[in-house]
Amino acid sequence: MKTRRTPHVVVVMGVAGTGKTTIGPLLADRLGVPYAEGDDFHPPANIAKMSAGTPLTDDDRWPWLDAIGAWAHGRAGLGGVVSSSALKRSYRDRLRAEAPGVVFVHLTGDRALIEDRMSHRQGHFMPTALLDSQFATLQPLAADEAGVDVDVSGSPEEITERAVVALADLEGQSPSPQRPALK
């Protein structure tokens, strides 16, 4: 089932293991826009660090975020979906500096569920051992940030549907002082 095109660029964000790489393409398909895998914007040095179990520093992340922001800027007015952990407000601010109209879909969930999903992934460079550093770094979306929180329990299709509904609700509402998690 296709949904109308959106002029927004949607950044699917969250800690490792929340399903950004699964939900991102499904959401892009539903919105009728292209998808870009955020991990593809990492320079090789970042992938090597993460593969070795070493968390990235902010200095490691800036070029990666700038590359994602440049992609989002190029899609302004056309729409698109890109994945990026975007764990800190400063990272999201950096993305917004490049592409002011981005909207965030924050995939949220119980740590045990996320760790279980990570332990069953194959061929991904992010080890489960870095999950604690991801949660420690996470700064959830603030009320003044354009975006929605979407719970990751259930099937990919259910999660995608919650994201589509939440984005539609966001477009139809004025900014809210409180951002409820969608379950």
Secondary structure, DSSP 8 states (H G I E B T S, - for coil): ------SSEEEEE-STTS-HHHHHHHHHHHHT--EE-GGGGS-HHHHHHHHTT----HHHHHHHHHHHHHHHHHTTTT-EEEE----SHHHHHHHHHH-TT-EEEEEE--HHHHHHHHHT--S-S--GGGHHHHHHH-----TTSSEEEEE--S-HHHHHHHHHHHHHHHHHS---SS--EE-
